Amino acid sequence: MGLPRGPQRPRALKVIKLGSDFTGLDAAAAALNRMQVPHHCVFSSDLLTASQKILQHVYQPKQMFKNILDRIADQEEPVDIYVTTPPCQDFSSAGKQTGKDGPRQTGALITKSMQYVRAHKPRIVIFENVLAMLRKKFNPVLAGILKALKGLGYQVHHNALDSRDYGLPQDRRRLIIVAIQANVIKHEFKWPARQAAPGVATFLDPWKPTDMAGRLPSATRQKDACLKVYKECYKRGHDPRFIPILVDVHASVKFMSYGVNEAKTITRTRGGNGGPWISTRGRHATPAELMRLQGFSKEDVPWEDVGISRRQLGQLIGNAVSVNTIGCVLEEALWSAGLVTKRVTFPRVMAAQ
C-alpha cells in the first residue's frame, strides 16, 4: 500500500503525550520507558484503587479518572498516542459471551473510547481485546470499530498477536487494532517480526533452598490436578522434575490447563490465585515471576511500596496487556507515524532480576 499524499506531515516530537483508558499497569508506558522514548502520561483511567496507586506512584499522570463513563468532554486533553483496552469478559470464551450489551457495559465503554478519538484525533490509536472478538458472533462489533476509525481518517490495521512471538513464554493471544492518522504517515506500518520466546526457566527467580523439583501441592484437588498433568507429560517424554510444567491448579476441571516450558494465559482469576504451579520448583509462581511473564519489571510495578496485596497484584497482572506485545507494536507505529526521527527498538529479552 502506497503512502497517502497530502500537506506537509507533522514533525517528530521531543516528548510524546500518552493517554490510556482501562490503564491497569500501563504496559504502553512501561514499553516506552524500555525503549527510552521521552513521553508524558497525560491521563489514565481505571476503576481499581490498586491500579490507581501504582499509576500515580510510577507514572504520575496529569489526570487520573475512575469510571470513564462519568468523564465529560471538558475534562479531556489531546494526546499523541491513545491506548484503550476495554473489559474483555463480555467477549471472552471463559465468560458468557454476552458481547457489547453484557453486564460490563462493554458497548458503552467502546463508544466512549471512540468519542475520545473523534474529538481529539490522536496520531496513533491502539485497541486491545480478547481474540474472541474475531469470532463471527462479534463481527458487527469489530467491523463497527474499524469502520469508525477509517471514517475518522485513520489507516487501520488489525491482527491476532501472541506474546510467545515477542519474547514472552506465555500463550497469550490478543486482538490488536492499530490506527494511524493517514495524513501523518511517513513509513508504511508493518506488524512486528515474530521471534520465538526463550523457555520459561529464564523468567524464574534464582533457585532457593525451599524449592523442590517435583513437589506436589498440599491441597488434595490441586495435588490431583498436578498428578494428572504430570502423568500426561511423562507419556510425552517430558519429565516434570527437569522440564518446567506450569499447571493451573486452581481452575475447575473444565478450564484446567497447563503449559510445557511456558505459561498458559494469565487471567485475572489465575493471577489473583497466585499463578500456576511450577513443577521444577514445587511451588506457585512468585509475584516477580508473574510480572516477568507479562514483560513487567519490579521498577514498573513496585507493588509493595504502594501497599497493595499479592492477590490484587496478581489480578492486575492478569488484566494487563503484555509489555512485549504492545512494545513491539509501538516500535513499528512510532516509526510509521513519524513520532520519532529514527527507529527505536523494543528490547524483547529481559533477564530475571
HELIX and SHEET records of a PDB file:
HELIX    1   1 ALA A   27  ARG A   34  1                                   8    
HELIX    2   2 THR A   49  VAL A   58  1                                  10    
HELIX    3   3 ILE A   68  ASP A   70  5                                   3    
HELIX    4   4 ALA A   73  GLN A   75  5                                   3    
HELIX    5   5 GLY A   99  ASP A  101  5                                   3    
HELIX    6   6 THR A  106  HIS A  120  1                                  15    
HELIX    7   7 LEU A  131  LEU A  134  5                                   4    
HELIX    8   8 LYS A  136  PHE A  138  5                                   3    
HELIX    9   9 ASN A  139  GLY A  151  1                                  13    
HELIX   10  10 SER A  163  ASP A  165  5                                   3    
HELIX   11  11 ALA A  182  VAL A  184  5                                   3    
HELIX   12  12 VAL A  200  PHE A  203  5                                   4    
HELIX   13  13 THR A  220  LYS A  235  1                                  16    
HELIX   14  14 ARG A  268  GLY A  272  1                                   5    
HELIX   15  15 PRO A  287  LEU A  293  1                                   7    
HELIX   16  16 TRP A  303  VAL A  306  1                                   4    
HELIX   17  17 ARG A  310  ASN A  319  1                                  10    
HELIX   18  18 VAL A  323  SER A  336  1                                  14    
SHEET    1   A 7 GLN A  63  PHE A  65  0                                        
SHEET    2   A 7 HIS A  39  SER A  45  1                                        
SHEET    3   A 7 ILE A  16  ASP A  21  1                                        
SHEET    4   A 7 ILE A  81  THR A  84  1                                        
SHEET    5   A 7 ILE A 124  VAL A 130  1                                        
SHEET    6   A 7 ARG A 173  GLN A 181 -1                                        
SHEET    7   A 7 TYR A 154  ASP A 162 -1                                        
SHEET    1   B 2 GLN A 170  ASP A 171  0                                        
SHEET    2   B 2 ALA A 263  LYS A 264  1                                        
SHEET    1   C 4 TYR A 258  VAL A 260  0                                        
SHEET    2   C 4 ILE A 245  VAL A 247 -1                                        
SHEET    3   C 4 TRP A 277  ILE A 278 -1                                        
SHEET    4   C 4 ARG A 283  HIS A 284 -1                                        
END                                                                             
